[in-house]
Amino acid sequence: MVRVDENRAVSISNGAVLYEFKSPSNYTHQIDITNEIVYFNGTVYKSVTEPVRFVFGPDDNDTPKCAEQIEANGLGREFYIGFEDVRDFYKVQLTAGDKIQITENQISLPLLYLFAPNDTVTPVASSTNETGTSTRSLEYTATFSGWWYIEVDSNGSAGIYSLTVTKID
């Protein structure tokens, strides 16, 4: 707690806080944090309280068999990767002839791979880095219909990333 008993500027900064939850991968975690600021308004001390709730779902998409479904709707979704979670798999339903663009950004070194429905060992496409940015992307036209698999490999990076899958006309 910081108290100010005279008129002066106050700067409070919080460093990063890392919470690591380790449990079987099918658990959901929740943490409730309450921030309280006490200040003097010239007459009395006042208090402002701000509750925050974080809910973390299971992160069990580390293999194609457990791939999380993602839509090819052009909307980005944010995910976490790093430390012991070095790869994430997603699946997207495509029809033969669908052309898609897969884009990842926000962490520095990840690799993107696309796998056909009948082969989750050998990728049919891999990402390229857009010069001067931290964005990785790949484009591909589906050769047949089914669930196509996307792998995001941390490649030594850690952090929150945004993954977007878009159908291109």
N, C-alpha and C positions, 0 to 999 in steps of 0.2 A: 504494500500500500504506500502511496506517496501522498504526503500532506503538504499543503501550501498555506501558510499563515499570513502572507503578504502579497500584494499585487506584483506578480512577475510571471513571465512565460514559463510554462512547464512542458517539457517534451518527454514523452514516455514511448519507448519502442520495445516491442516484443521480438525476441529472436525466434527462429523457427523451432517448432516443437515437433518431434518425430514420435508418433505412436506406432508401435508395431504389434499387431495381433497375430499370435500363432495358435492355431488350433486345426482340427480337421477341416478340410476345404469346403465342407458343406454348411458351415456355421455363418450366421450373421452377427455382426458386432455393432454395439451402439455405445457411444460415449456422450455424456451430457456435460457441458462446460458452462459455468456461469461467470461472466466478467462483471466486476463491480468497480465503479469509479466514484470516489468520494471527493467532493470539492466544496470550497467555501465561496458563497456568492456575494460576500460583503456583509451579510447579516447572520446567516446560519450555514452550517454544513449541510450539504445535500448529497444524495446518493442516486446513482443511476445503475440499474442492473440489467444486463443483457444475457439471456440464456441462449445457448447454441446447442443443437443436437446434430451429431454426425452419425450416420448409419452406413455401415460397410457390408456389402453383400459378399457372398462367397466368390472366391477367385479360383475356380476349379477348371479353367479353360486352357490348361497347359498341354493338351493333346488334341488331335483332330476328333477323337471320339467324344471329347467333352466340349467341343467348340460352342461358343456362344453365338446365337443367331443375331445377325445384323442386317438391316434393310438397305437396299440400294436406292435410297431416297434423297441423297445429297445432304442429309443432316449429319453433322459431326457429333460424335459421342466421345466423352473423355474416359480414359482408363489409366490404370497405374501399372508400371512394369519396373523391375529392378530387383536388386539384392538376390534373394532366392527364387524369385519369380522372373525367370529369364526369357520366357516366351509365352505369348498368348495366341490362341487360335479362335477364329470366327468363321461362321459359315453364312453364305448368301445364296439364295435361290435364284438361278439364272436359266434362261431359255436359250437354246442354240441361236446364235446370231446377236445376242445382247452384247453390246460393247460397254465396258465399265472402266471407270477410273477410280483407283484406290489411292487415297492421300493420307499421309500421317505427318503431323508436325508437333513441335514443342519439345522434343528431346533430341539430343544431338546426333546419335549414331545408329538408330535402329535400322533394321533391314526388314523389308516387306517381301513376302513370297506368296504366290498364288498357286494353288494345287487343284487339279481336275478332280471331279467326283470319284473317278475310279483309281486314283493314284495319289495318296497323301505322303509319298516318300520323295518323289522327284518333282520339283516345282516347274510349272509351265512358263512362269514369268517372275521376274524379281525387280525390285525398286531401283530407281535412279535418284540421285540427289539434285535438287534444283540449285544451281549455282548461286552462292551468296545467301542462302537461306538454310533453315533447319528442316525444310520440307522434303519428304520422300514421297514419290508417287510411282504408280505403274498403270498402264492401260492395257486392256486385253479384250479380245472378242471371244465369247464362249463358243466352243466348237460343238457342244451338245448340252442338253438340258440336265439339270440336277443341282445338288448342293455343291458349290465350289468353296474351297477352304482358303482362308487368308491366315498367314502366320506373321506376327510381329515379333521379331527377335531383338532383344535389348542390345545385343552387340556391345555389352559392357556399360550401357547407359542405365540411368534410373530416373524415374519421374513420371509425371502425368503426361499423357499424350492424347491427341485428338485423332480419331480415325473416322474417315468419311469415305463412303462408297457411293458412287454416282453412276447412273446409267446415262450413256451419251448417245444422242440420236444421230 
